[in-house]
Structures are given as C-alpha cells and as structure tokens.
Amino acid sequence: MSFHLEPWLSKDQNDRRHVFDDYGDYKRIDNFYKRLKERDNELSNKNIDHEELKRYNDECLVSAINTIEKVNWTDYEDIENIIIQ
C-alpha cells in the first residue's frame, strides 16, 4: 500500500484543516470505543449479572447510534481514498 499525496495537496487549506479541527466527531467515535471497552472489561469479570450486562449493551447501542447518525461520514471519504490508494 502506498500513500498518494496528490489528492491531499489538491485540497484547499479549509478542506485539509477540517480533518484535524472536527474534534466533535473524534469525541463521538472515542466515546463509543470507551463504552465498548468498559463493557468488555465487565464481561471479563464474569460476575456480571443480567441487568448490568443489559445496561452496558444499551449504553453501547445508544453510543453507536449516536456516532453513526451524527458523524458526517462523507467528510472522510476523500481521506479514505488517499490512504487506500
């Protein structure tokens, strides 16, 4: 895999800066993974009761839906194309 910079360099400063300035998206995604890690840690405890597991699952589901619906994924399509090429 190689990284092609031409698509990145062809963008104006605002487009390039957007990638690094949109911390709201980063925080949503990071929050989802934090919840997932908490859930995994509790599952490894093996003493988790059904209600607690259900609570963790519900929290992860809400966080996943929040992330999927509120992140504008089209903002990151060009980045994916640059990295994958």
N, C-alpha and C positions, 0 to 999 in steps of 0.2 A: 504494500500500500504506500502510496506517495501523497504528499500534501502539495496541492497546487495553489499558489498564492494569487494567480491572476484574477480569479473571481473576487477574492477578498480585496485586492488592490483596486479593482474597478469600482468598488462601492465608495460613496462619499463618506465624509467623516461622521455624519449623523448615523448612517446605517451601521458603520463599524462600531461606533460608540454604544449604540443600542445594546449590543451583545453584553457589554460589561456594565451598563448602567441600570438594567432592569432587575434590580435585586428582589422585587416583589415576586417575580416568577421563581427565582432561585429559592426564596424563603418558602414558597408553597411546596416546591419539589422536595426541599430539605426537610420540611415538616412531615411530609408523607413518609420519607425514609426513617426519620426519628421514631415516628409512631410504629412503623413496621419493626424496627429494631427492639423497641420496648416490648412489643408483642412477642417477638421471637425469644427474648430473654425470659419472659414469663413462661412461655411454653417449655423452655428447657428446665424450668423449675420443677415441672412435673407434679407439683402440688396445687396447680391452678384449678379452681372449681369452675363449673359450667358457666355460672353468671359472670365471673370475672373474664373468662375467655370470650364470652359473648360481648362484653363491654369493649374489650380490646379489638375484636373483629369489627364492631360497629364504628369505633373511632377510626380504624384504618380505612373502612369503607367511606366514611364521610370525608376523610382527608384525601383519598384517591379521587373521589368525585369532584371535590373542590379543585384539586390540581388539574384534572382533565378538563373541567369546564372553564376555569378561569385563566389558564395559561393560553396565550395566543400562540399555538404551535407553529403557525405559518411564519412567525418571526424567525424561526430557527431552521427553516428548510434550506436556505442558502448555505448556512454553516454546515449542515449535514452533507450537502453536495460537495463542499470544499474539502471536507475531511475524508470522505469516502472515495473521492476520485483517485 
